[in-house]
Amino acid sequence: MTARKEIPTTNGAMITTTNNKNNLLQEEEGKMVAKNKSEAETEDEEEARVWEQIRQETRRDAEAEPALASYLYSTVLSHSSLERSLAFHIGNRLCSSTLLSTLLYDLFLHFFSSSPSLRSFAVADLRATRLRDPACASFSHCLLNYKGFLALQAHRVSHRLWLQGRSSLALALQSRVSDVFAVDIHPGARIGSGILLDHATGVVIGETAVVGNNVSILHHVTLGGTGKDVGDRHPKVSDGVLIGAGATILGNVNIGEGAKIGAGSVVLIDVPPWTTAVGNPARLVGGRTHPTKNNDLPGETMDHTSFIVEWSDYVI
């Protein structure tokens, strides 16, 4: 009799425990959904703020310079959203006699409209350019005139095409971006958000390269391979890295978080996080054993030359 009485009691306890676990799981799932919804709303709000700022700046410029009024109206003011303006602008810049702007507009608009992450990346790239480049006078200036920004948004779409197996169209877009903007990014390359391609002319990024978030890359930078090797053969650049003008990084090497690559450097081996590599071949400032550590994220501060005071070999 005692055993029989304990069975329902034990089962009841187990059921209660299971219910509690289910309740906890449902609660955690609810929190995750709410968090994702909150983050999405925050991103939407940020996009709306940036878009409204762009429209205000464009109206101001149209009034100040009537010669640009028609261009500014057709490119920005006639559109109801950032993705429509961006799709129209990139489509017009990349079109040719055989690759029509209307086709490109529909293509870019499809991806920008259906992918919130592409829109949030575009906003993050706009903000990165506006905050890090002292020559960038406004968000609208970046949207309309910064070829590094435009090339990057076009790459993000070509990368989606590449992942979908639409390699012919992805490579065609890469070719047009290279022709028009002098920026050559293979559609297979993976690039994070908050990226600044400053000046951008001559930037080359290979197929298996990976670039993290909040990275700044100057003109004539190469993230390339070392020859005929196939497979994973290009650099991996971590978050917050700054790569100076004319730097060349070759092979499947890792550039650690918060690292800085000096202008004109040639990097062939890994660069530890929070260090500065300078020269040809590149050497660590402070030496390999006890390299000098960066205190801030160079990709955000854009500090190119503070290492000079500790670079004992620097002479004129």
C-alpha positions in Angstrom: 0.0 0.0 0.0 2.8 2.4 0.9 4.5 1.7 -2.5 1.3 2.4 -4.3 0.8 5.7 -2.5 4.3 6.8 -3.3 4.0 6.1 -7.0 1.5 8.9 -7.7 3.3 11.2 -5.4 6.6 10.5 -7.2 5.0 10.8 -10.6 3.3 14.0 -9.6 6.7 15.4 -8.5 8.2 14.4 -11.8 5.4 16.0 -13.7 5.7 19.1 -11.7 9.4 19.2 -12.4 8.8 18.6 -16.1 6.2 21.3 -16.2 8.6 23.7 -14.4 11.3 22.9 -17.0 8.8 23.5 -19.8 7.7 26.7 -18.2 11.3 27.9 -17.9 12.0 27.0 -21.5 8.9 28.9 -22.6 9.9 31.8 -20.5 13.5 31.8 -21.9 12.1 31.5 -25.5 9.7 34.4 -24.7 12.6 36.5 -23.5 14.6 35.7 -26.6 11.7 36.6 -28.9 11.2 39.9 -26.9 14.9 40.6 -27.1 15.0 40.0 -30.8 11.9 42.1 -31.4 13.4 44.9 -29.3 16.6 44.8 -31.2 14.8 44.7 -34.5 12.7 47.7 -33.4 15.9 49.5 -32.3 17.5 48.8 -35.7 14.3 50.0 -37.5 14.3 53.2 -35.4 18.0 53.8 -36.1 17.4 53.3 -39.9 14.4 55.7 -39.8 16.5 58.3 -38.0 19.4 58.1 -40.4 17.0 58.1 -43.4 15.3 61.2 -42.1 18.6 62.9 -41.6 19.6 62.0 -45.1 16.4 63.6 -46.5 16.9 66.8 -44.5 20.5 67.1 -45.7 19.5 66.5 -49.2 16.7 69.1 -49.1 19.2 71.6 -47.8 21.7 70.8 -50.5 19.1 71.0 -53.2 18.1 74.5 -52.0 21.7 75.6 -51.8 22.7 74.2 -55.2 19.9 74.2 -57.7 22.1 72.5 -60.3 21.9 69.4 -58.2 18.2 69.6 -57.4 17.0 67.2 -60.1 19.7 64.7 -59.3 19.0 64.8 -55.6 15.3 64.6 -56.0 15.5 61.5 -58.3 18.1 59.8 -56.2 16.9 60.5 -52.6 13.9 62.7 -52.2 11.5 60.8 -54.6 12.0 57.6 -52.6 10.1 56.5 -49.5 12.9 54.5 -47.8 16.6 54.1 -47.6 16.6 50.7 -49.4 14.7 52.2 -52.4 17.1 55.1 -52.6 20.1 52.9 -52.3 18.8 50.4 -54.8 18.1 53.2 -57.3 21.5 54.8 -56.8 23.6 51.7 -57.0 21.6 50.5 -60.0 22.3 53.7 -61.9 26.0 53.7 -61.0 26.5 50.1 -62.1 24.3 49.8 -65.1 25.6 49.6 -68.7 24.2 49.4 -72.2 23.5 45.7 -71.7 23.0 45.6 -67.9 20.0 47.8 -67.4 19.4 50.0 -64.4 15.8 48.8 -64.0 17.0 45.2 -63.7 19.6 46.2 -61.2 17.2 48.3 -59.2 14.8 45.4 -58.9 17.6 43.1 -57.9 19.0 45.3 -55.2 15.6 46.3 -53.9 14.6 42.7 -53.6 17.6 41.9 -51.4 17.5 45.2 -49.4 13.7 44.9 -48.7 13.7 41.2 -47.8 16.8 41.3 -45.6 16.7 43.5 -42.5 20.4 42.6 -41.8 21.5 44.1 -45.1 19.7 47.3 -44.2 21.2 47.4 -40.7 24.7 46.8 -42.2 24.2 49.7 -44.6 23.2 52.0 -41.7 26.2 50.8 -39.6 28.5 51.4 -42.6 27.0 54.9 -43.1 27.6 55.7 -39.4 31.1 54.3 -39.5 32.0 56.5 -42.5 30.4 59.6 -41.0 32.1 59.2 -37.6 35.6 58.0 -38.7 36.3 60.1 -41.8 36.7 63.8 -41.0 36.1 64.6 -44.7 32.6 63.1 -44.7 30.4 66.1 -44.2 27.1 64.3 -43.9 25.2 61.0 -44.2 23.9 62.1 -47.6 27.4 62.8 -48.8 28.4 59.2 -47.9 25.3 57.7 -49.6 25.7 59.7 -52.8 29.5 60.1 -53.2 31.5 57.5 -51.3 32.4 54.8 -53.7 33.7 52.6 -50.9 30.3 52.6 -49.2 28.5 51.9 -52.5 30.9 49.2 -53.5 30.5 47.5 -50.1 26.7 47.5 -50.3 26.9 46.1 -53.8 29.2 43.4 -52.5 26.8 42.4 -49.8 24.2 41.7 -52.5 26.6 39.8 -54.6 27.6 37.7 -51.6 24.0 36.7 -51.0 23.8 35.7 -54.7 27.0 33.7 -54.2 25.6 31.9 -51.2 22.4 31.1 -53.3 24.5 29.5 -56.0 23.9 32.3 -58.5 27.6 32.7 -59.1 27.3 34.0 -62.7 25.3 37.1 -61.6 27.4 37.5 -58.5 30.7 37.6 -60.5 29.1 39.9 -63.0 28.3 42.4 -60.2 31.8 42.0 -58.9 33.2 42.9 -62.4 30.9 46.0 -62.7 31.9 47.2 -59.2 35.6 46.8 -60.1 35.0 48.7 -63.4 33.0 51.5 -61.9 34.5 51.9 -58.4 38.0 50.4 -58.7 37.2 48.1 -55.8 37.6 44.4 -56.3 35.9 42.2 -53.7 35.2 38.6 -54.6 31.5 37.7 -53.8 32.7 34.8 -51.6 34.4 37.1 -49.1 32.6 37.6 -45.8 32.5 41.1 -44.4 31.0 42.3 -41.2 29.2 45.6 -40.3 30.4 49.0 -39.4 33.1 48.9 -42.2 34.9 52.0 -43.6 36.6 51.7 -47.0 38.3 55.0 -46.9 39.0 56.4 -50.5 38.7 52.7 -51.5 40.5 52.9 -54.8 42.5 49.7 -55.4 41.1 47.7 -52.5 41.3 44.0 -53.3 39.7 41.3 -51.1 40.0 37.6 -52.1 37.4 34.9 -52.1 38.0 33.2 -48.7 38.9 36.4 -46.8 36.9 37.3 -43.7 36.6 40.8 -42.3 35.1 41.4 -38.9 33.0 44.2 -37.5 34.1 47.9 -37.1 37.2 47.5 -39.4 38.7 50.4 -41.3 40.5 49.8 -44.6 42.4 52.5 -46.5 43.0 52.6 -50.3 45.2 50.2 -52.2 44.9 47.5 -49.5 45.2 43.9 -50.6 43.8 40.9 -48.7 45.2 38.3 -51.1 46.4 34.7 -51.6 50.0 33.5 -52.0 49.8 31.9 -55.4 47.9 29.0 -56.9 46.7 27.5 -53.6 43.1 26.6 -53.5 40.7 26.3 -50.6 40.9 28.6 -47.6 43.8 30.9 -48.7 43.0 34.5 -47.7 43.4 36.6 -44.6 41.1 36.6 -41.6 40.7 40.1 -40.1 39.2 40.4 -36.7 37.0 43.1 -35.2 38.3 46.7 -34.7 41.3 46.4 -37.0 42.8 49.3 -38.9 44.7 48.6 -42.2 46.7 51.5 -43.5 47.0 52.6 -47.1 48.9 50.3 -49.5 49.2 47.5 -47.0 49.3 44.0 -48.3 48.3 40.9 -46.3 48.8 37.6 -48.0 47.8 34.1 -47.2 45.5 32.5 -44.7 46.8 34.5 -41.8 45.0 35.9 -38.8 45.0 39.6 -37.9 43.9 39.7 -34.2 41.3 41.9 -32.7 42.3 45.6 -32.2 45.4 45.2 -34.3 46.9 47.9 -36.5 48.7 47.4 -39.8 50.8 50.3 -40.8 50.6 51.9 -44.3 52.7 50.1 -46.9 53.3 47.1 -44.7 53.6 43.5 -46.1 52.1 40.9 -43.7 52.8 37.2 -44.3 52.3 35.8 -40.8 49.7 36.2 -38.0 49.5 39.5 -36.1 48.5 39.1 -32.4 45.5 41.0 -31.0 46.0 44.6 -29.9 49.4 45.0 -31.6 50.8 47.1 -34.4 52.7 45.6 -37.3 54.8 47.9 -39.6 57.2 47.5 -42.4 58.2 45.2 -45.3 58.2 42.5 -44.1 56.0 43.6 -41.2 57.4 43.6 -37.6 55.6 44.1 -34.3 56.2 47.5 -32.6 57.9 46.7 -29.3 59.3 43.4 -30.6 57.8 39.9 -30.9 58.4 39.0 -27.3 56.9 42.0 -25.6 54.9 43.9 -28.3 53.4 47.3 -27.5 49.7 46.9 -26.9 47.0 49.2 -28.4 44.7 50.8 -25.8 41.8 51.5 -28.1 40.2 49.9 -31.2 42.3 51.4 -34.1 39.5 50.6 -36.5 37.3 53.1 -34.7 39.9 55.7 -33.6 41.7 55.8 -37.0 45.0 56.4 -35.2 47.6 55.7 -37.8 50.8 57.1 -36.4 51.0 57.0 -32.6 53.3 54.0 -32.8 56.1 56.1 -34.3 57.4 57.3 -30.9 58.1 53.6 -30.0 59.4 52.6 -33.4 63.1 52.8 -32.7 64.2 51.9 -36.2 62.3 54.9 -37.7 64.9 57.3 -39.2 65.0 59.8 -42.0 
